[in-house]
Amino acid sequence: MRIIVNGQQAFGAAVLNALVERGEDIVGVYTRPEKPGQRPDPLAEAAREHGLPLFQPSSFKNEDTWAQMKSLRPDLGVMAYVTLFVPEQALDIPTHGTIQYHPSLLPLHRGPSSINWPIIWGREKTGLSIFWPDDGLDEGPILLQKEVDVGDHTLGSLYFNHLFPMGVDAMLEGVDLVRAGEAPKIPQDHSAATYEGWCKHEHVRVSWNLPLRRTWNLVRGADPQPGAWSTFNGAWIKLYGASRIDDALSIRPGQVTGISPEGIRVAAPDGQLLVRKVRPEGGKKMAAGEWAESAGLTRGMFFI
């Protein structure tokens, strides 16, 4: 099949490399335009390394882009992490249509931060979907899905250890199913859909009065980006590498209960949160104990 790859960043590059390595006929690669002074996108770099035709339109909503895509005579479009809106006029150009990766079990967690929110909301399982995109936001029929236990993962470990490599393999599996004429189009149950927007700084402030598990989920779900935070001496401090200590103390939530080389322990209503790394406002990520010493944080003080 003649395949076009549309995507960006490390995931897009990994999908392209995997397709090339197994001998797929890649007739074009699409990624976001490069900005002056910025490092080229990893997918653009991979396309150049493989000597593949590279296209970087600023929009997929114009007839010139559609005409250019049609000239490639593609059989299948593969979308591997795309942030630009791609309308159905472009999605339907390949003979067999277009398939797309989304890191959640659709219809749950539609939207751009679909790895953060399942952890933050305390779901026990999440996963990935390969689906047939349409003009809706992550609303198209499902081709295949893979499930993952959330466990104790942070956002970073869940993505890089599971959803990233599994996603690359799932995209290849999807291509194989399309080639074999066995790719299903299973309608999503829109009545069960959830949607969340970007997970941003303002969404992940820690409220120490909440149950320990909710605080732990928030910190894990925002680690490393955007970074859950609290305040000390009027400045924000981001929290990383958190663990639960199910040993409740009869003290006010937010109070520092201990500082050691392992990290900082902070009281919650039903336990303590151990924080191993922090990033102070205007500073770099560092060991929590090291920061505590430099900031004058001692046992008995409070995060607000």
N, C-alpha and C positions, 0 to 999 in steps of 0.2 A: 504493500500500500504506500501511496505517496502521502506523507505526513507533514503537517505544519505544527510547530511547537510555539506556544505563546505563554510567556511567563516572566519570571524575574527572580533575582536573588539566588541563594545557594540551592534551594529546592528546584527551581527551574533548571539550573545548570546540571543538577544531579539527574533529573529526568532525561534531559537531552543526552547527557553522556551515556546513560544506560541504554537509551534507544540506539545511539550510534554504535555502541560496543556490540550490540547483537545484530547489527547489520540492517537496521531499518532504513528506508529511503526517506530521508528528511529533505524536503524540497524548500523549506523556508523556516526561519526562526524570527519570532516577533518579541520585542521587549520594549520597556519604557525608554523614552529619549534620554540621552545623556546630557547632563548639565555641565557648563564650563567649570572646570576645577574639581569636579567630582570624579571619583574612581569609576571606571566603567562597571556596569552591572555584571555580576558573575555569569549570567546567561549570555550576555553579549560577548564576553571574553571566551566562553566555551564555544560559541558559534564561530568566532573568528579562528580559534585554534583548530576546529574541524574543517575550516574552509567552506562553511555553509552560508547561503544567502541570508543576510541579516537585514531586518526592517524595523524601524523604530518610529512608528507614527505617533503623533501626539493625541490622536483620536481614532476610534474605530467606527465613528458615526458619520463618515463621509464617503461619497461614491468613489473617490480616487483610491482610497484604501481598499474598498470592496473590489474594484476592478483589478488592482494589483494582486490581491489574494486569488481572484478567479484565474489570473494568468498562470498561477502555479499549478493549476489543475489538481488540487489536493483531494485525497480520498477521506482523510480524517484529520480533524483538529484536536490537539492535545493541549489543554490549558493547565499549567503548573504554577499556581500562585499568580493570579492576575488581579491588579487593583483598578485598572481602567475598565470602564463599562464597555462590554462587547455586545452589541445588539444582535437580534436574531438574523438580520440581514447578513452579518458576517459569520455568525455561528453556523448558518445553514449552507454556506458556500461549499464546504467539503461534501463529497458524495454521500458519506455515511454520517455526516454531522460532526459534532464536537463533544468531547468528554472533558470533565473538569474535576480536579481534586478539591475537597473541602475537609478540613480537619475537625469534623464532629459527626455524630450520628444523626444526620438530617432525618426528620425536620427539626430536631433539637439544635439550638444554638446556631441559627442562621446569623450571618453577619461577620464582621471583620476580625473579631477577637475571640474566635470560637474555641481556642485552646484555654485561654484564661478562665472563662466563665464556668465551665463545668467543674473546675477545681474550686473556684470561689464559692459556688453554690453547694458544694459538698457532694457532688455526684460520685457514686462508686465506680461507674463505668463511663467511658467516652469512646471515641474511635474516629474513623475517617469514612468518608463517602466518595465514591467516584460516581458522578451523575452527569446527566445531559442538561446543560444550562439553557435557560431561556431568558426572556426579558425580565422575569421576576428576580428577586434577590435570593439566590440559593434555593429556588423553588422547583427546579426541573426534576424529571423522573430519575430514580436511582438505578444505576447499573450494578454496583456492588458496594458492600460495606465491610469494614473490619472493626472488631471491638477490642478495647484495651481496658484493663483495670487501672483506675486512677491511683490506688494505693497511697503511698507516701510521696508521690512525685511532686516536684515543682513544675512550673510551666516549662522551664528549660529542659529538665530531664525527661519529661513526658514527650516533648516534641523531638528532641535530638536522639533519644534512645528508642523511641517507638514510632510516633506519628510521621516523622521524616522518612526513615528507612522503609517502614511499612507502606508509606504513601508512594514511594518510588516503585516498589514492587507491585502495588495495586494498580498503578497507572499502566505498567507493562501488562498486567493481567487483563486490564480493560481493553487494551489494544488487541490482545490475542482473541478476546471474546468477540470484538467487532469484526476482526478478520475472519473468524470462523462462522459469522452470522448467528452467534449465540448470545449477543449482548442484550439483556432485558431492559425494558423501560418501565420500571415499577413506580406508579404515581405516589407522590408523598401524601401523607395524611396531614393536610393543611390545618385541620382542627387541633392537631397536637403540636403545632409549630411554636417555637420560641425564637425570639430575636433579641440580640443585644448589640449595641453599637461598640465603638472602640473603647477598650478598657484604658482609661486615662488616669493621670495623677489624682484628679479630684474625686475619683471613684474609690480609691483604695487607702483612704486614711483609716488607721486603726482606731476602733472604739474599745477601750480596754474593759468596759463594763459588759461586753458581750461574752457569751460562753467561749471557753478556750478553743474548742474545735472550730468555731466560726472564725476566730482570729487567726488560727493556724491555717485554715483554708485560704483566707484572704492573703496572707503573706506568701504562701506557696503559689497561689494562682497568679500573683504579680511578680514572681521571681524568675527571671531577672527584670522583665519589663511589664508595667511601668515602675515597679518597686513600691510595695506598701510602705506607709510612713506614719510616723508619729512626730511629736515635737518635744524638744528639750531646750530650755532657756530661750524660747521664742523662735527657734529655727527648726526646720524639718530635718528629720533623720530617716533614711530609708533602711529597711530591715530585710535581711536575706539569711538563707540557710537555717530556717526555723525548725525546731522540734517541740513536741508537746511533752510536758512533765505533768502527769496526772496526780499531782500531790498538792492539794489545795491548802492555802494558808489563810488564816483569818485576818487579812489585811486588805487595805484599799487596792482595788485594781489599778494597774499602771505603775505600782511601786516596784522599784528595783530590789529584788530579793537576794541577788548574788552576782559577783563578777569574778571570772576566772579566765585562764587562758582558753578555755573552751568557748566562752562567750558570756553574754549578759542574760540573766534570768529576770523575767518581769511577771508580776502577779496578774492573774485573771480571776474571775469569781470562783472558778472550779479547778484551778491548777496554775501552772506557770508556763510561760513561753520562753524557750531558750533560743536566743538569737546569736548566730555565729559571726555574721558579717554585717557591716553597716556602710552606708554612704552618707556622710554629713552634707548639709547644704553647702554648695560651693567646693566640695572636696571629692576625693576618689574613694572607691570601695576599699575597705580595710577590715582587719580583724576587729571584732566588736570590743574585745578586751583592750586592745591597743587604743582604740578611739576613746573608750571610757577613761583611760588614764590621762590622755591628752586633753579631754574635755572637762575633767574634774568631776566626772560622774562617780558617785559612791552609793553603796547599799543604803536603801531608805529614801533615796531621791525618787522623783516621779517623771514618767513620760506622760504627756498630756494629749 
